[in-house]
Amino acid sequence: AVITVLAATFTGIGVPLPSSYIQLAILTNSIFAFASIFLQTAVIVIYEKNVRDEPETLLGHAFKYVAIYTSGMNYHIQKVLRRLPFVLNKLGAVVLFLLMLWSFFLIIGIFNS
């Protein structure tokens, strides 16, 4: 329900509700991608802590899947980038952030044209 309310906020800029779920995922992943430029290891550890630990409550289970939805794509790409040399790692992280940001605005452009 929380994800639906957040996704519904994009209807104000012309993106209908089913498509705004994708836009919300891209936006939240791009926020984590930006943080990964400076704190790559911390973002990876936070994701693994949220997803790999066995939740004990219903809310814990819900938060696990919210973490997968909001930062899963970034996590898997950062795991690959982490194996590269430092300069290529940071260059790839910046390119990833810019591509995610571009795709976020591309969705707005599709529905507002």
C-alpha positions in Angstrom: 0.0 0.0 0.0 2.9 2.4 0.8 4.5 1.7 -2.6 1.1 2.4 -4.3 0.8 5.7 -2.5 4.3 6.7 -3.5 3.8 5.6 -7.1 0.5 7.5 -7.3 2.4 10.8 -6.7 3.7 10.5 -10.2 0.2 10.8 -11.6 0.6 14.5 -11.0 3.3 14.7 -13.6 1.3 12.7 -16.2 2.5 9.2 -15.5 -0.3 6.7 -15.0 -0.3 4.4 -12.1 0.9 1.1 -13.5 3.8 2.7 -15.2 4.7 4.8 -12.2 5.7 1.6 -10.3 8.6 1.3 -12.7 9.4 5.0 -12.4 9.4 4.7 -8.6 11.8 1.7 -8.8 14.1 3.6 -11.1 14.1 6.7 -9.0 14.9 4.9 -5.7 17.6 2.8 -7.4 19.1 5.9 -8.8 19.3 7.4 -5.3 21.1 4.3 -4.1 23.3 4.5 -7.2 24.3 8.1 -6.3 25.2 7.0 -2.8 27.2 4.1 -4.2 29.5 6.5 -6.0 30.8 7.5 -2.6 29.8 4.7 -0.2 29.7 1.6 -2.4 30.6 -0.9 0.3 28.1 0.5 2.8 25.2 0.4 0.2 26.0 -3.2 -0.5 26.2 -4.2 3.2 23.0 -2.4 4.0 21.2 -4.2 1.1 22.6 -7.6 2.2 21.6 -7.0 5.8 18.0 -6.1 4.9 17.6 -8.9 2.4 19.6 -11.9 3.7 18.7 -11.8 7.4 15.6 -13.8 8.1 12.8 -11.5 9.2 10.9 -12.4 12.3 7.7 -10.3 11.9 5.3 -9.6 9.1 6.6 -6.1 8.9 10.1 -7.4 8.6 9.0 -9.6 5.6 7.4 -6.6 4.0 10.5 -4.5 4.5 12.6 -7.2 2.9 10.7 -7.0 -0.3 10.6 -3.2 -0.3 14.4 -3.3 0.0 14.6 -5.6 -3.0 12.2 -3.3 -5.0 14.0 -0.1 -4.1 17.6 -1.1 -4.3 17.9 -4.5 -5.9 19.0 -3.5 -9.4 21.6 -1.1 -8.0 22.9 -3.8 -5.6 23.6 -6.4 -8.4 25.3 -3.8 -10.7 27.5 -2.5 -7.8 28.6 -6.1 -7.0 29.9 -6.3 -10.6 31.5 -2.9 -10.5 33.2 -3.6 -7.2 35.5 -6.1 -9.0 36.8 -3.4 -11.4 39.8 -1.2 -10.7 39.0 1.9 -8.7 38.9 4.4 -11.6 36.7 2.1 -13.8 34.6 1.3 -10.8 33.8 5.0 -10.1 33.4 5.8 -13.7 30.9 2.9 -14.1 29.0 4.1 -10.9 28.7 7.6 -12.3 27.5 6.2 -15.7 25.0 4.0 -13.9 23.6 6.9 -12.0 23.3 9.1 -15.1 21.6 6.2 -17.1 19.1 5.7 -14.3 18.4 9.4 -14.0 18.0 9.6 -17.8 15.6 6.7 -17.9 13.6 8.3 -15.1 13.1 11.4 -17.2 12.6 9.4 -20.3 9.4 7.9 -18.8 8.1 11.3 -18.1 8.8 12.3 -21.7 7.0 9.3 -23.1 3.8 10.2 -21.2 4.0 13.9 -21.7 4.6 14.0 -25.4 
